[in-house]
Amino acid sequence: MDKHRPDWLKSALSPSFFMRQRIASGRDAKRSWHPRMMAARHLSPERIFILSFAGVILTGAFLLWLPFSTDKAPLPWVDALFTSASAVCVTGLSTINIGEDLSPAGQVVLILLFQIGGLGILTFSAVFFVMLGHGLASKERDIMQSAFLYAPRRDLAHILKFVFLSTFLYEGAGTLLLWARFSQDSPWANALFQAVFHAVSAFNNAGFSLFSDSLVSYQGDPMVNLTFMGLIVAGGIGFIVHYELHLRVFGKQRRLSVHSRVVLLASGVLIAGGAVLFFAFEGDRVLKDLPWQNRVLASLFQSITARTAGFNTVDIGMLANETILLLIALMFIGASPGSTGGGIKTTSASLLFLIMWSRLRGREEVNIFNRTIPRELLQRTISIILASSLSVCFIVSILLLSADYGGAPAESRHLFVEYMFETVSAFATVGLSMNLTPGLNTPQKLGIILMMFAGRVGPLTLAFSLARMASKKSFTYAEEGVMVG
């Protein structure tokens, strides 16, 4: 009887067929009900990205609020929330003394928070699933590409592994160097913990320090200064730049991309220019009585740390107005895309300069390194800068000014520079302060938390997550000009 059945029926009735169908159905059900799939199905990439940071902030605040995180009385909830937000957003502003108010357990929690905040909780989960052999969901891939890449690439899994390994390589090297130096001042166990804390903080551009004066005590120490500056720059130029440099050195890539070349050029110009201007502005003021070596190291350090790191080797509150303006500009620009830092990013500042330069020369297109920048990217750059400078910073600056004095401008006008500096520092996730943070009241702390969060996730990402994406129109309106300039 069986020999008269068609071949397709024999195959359908075979035990192996039913086994394959059972396995496939089980696999599909597993995929359908997997938590990652369910989240990706109902949430946009922007909302997943934002909710991941918000969840870590709240978890960190709860842990810092618990009694084991302090040697003294438990932290007030608003201070625990502020410290957690500052750590996850890798800012470094603090309303408490990290070295004295937190216990060793609380300091370990802080290390974990700014390590997760620097790389992103989704990066950790993505690397975990990649190492287990699981693929990334489409929206997870979109988030990872937007976080680390300037264009879609097929080797995303290799890049994620490189991000993870290079992070711990840099932090491990920084720990060894700082341990060798700190062990001269403290017992080896304390020195090791200090080295780990500061190396992770520096690479993630977090700006947290266990020393009450940040790094002022090591102002003229070449080893400490160079190690911190190296970690800050390494964490701030972006992982895709590291990856392309790695491929270029080992001959696997013929040339660097336009993105990497713009980042390296802009970073070099900002570091060198900032150091020269800082030295020129403060040479006869804060730096006047320092040895020549200390003056050079302090100028270079402040130029680097202002770009989202937050450490300082001089008293920021004693700087002149022109130096404060310089630091605000450096903080606002910040680090590079796909890095652990914040700000509008070096590429956005570079593209804005190129747009102005092209318009002054009467050219419609923006060209660099024999390549034309897409117009959509130029429009996004302008939107980022406008959203950052006008909407967020201006509104929260007004909020901070009115919160302290009940809306009396005459009484608070003399603190405008301090509040503006604090606001830009929070938005750019820098962490430098003109000694204003410890005196903030509750509404001001909440305003700064909002600034840090918006600066870390990005103002446009925050706006896209709150708005529904409009469907594309199949028609365009007639053009009509307006007068500008």
DAMOFEN-V7082 format. One record per helix or strand of 3 or more residues. SS is the DSSP state (H for helix, E for strand). FROM is the first residue (numbers start at 1). TO is the last residue. If there is no record, write none. Layout:
ss:SS from:FROM to:TO
ss:SS from:FROM to:TO
This chain:
ss:H from:2 to:4
ss:H from:7 to:13
ss:H from:15 to:33
ss:H from:35 to:42
ss:H from:45 to:65
ss:H from:67 to:69
ss:H from:77 to:88
ss:H from:98 to:101
ss:H from:104 to:119
ss:H from:121 to:131
ss:H from:138 to:148
ss:H from:156 to:182
ss:H from:188 to:203
ss:H from:216 to:218
ss:H from:222 to:236
ss:H from:239 to:249
ss:H from:258 to:282
ss:H from:292 to:305
ss:H from:316 to:318
ss:H from:321 to:333
ss:H from:346 to:360
ss:H from:375 to:405
ss:H from:409 to:427
ss:H from:437 to:439
ss:H from:442 to:457
ss:H from:459 to:466
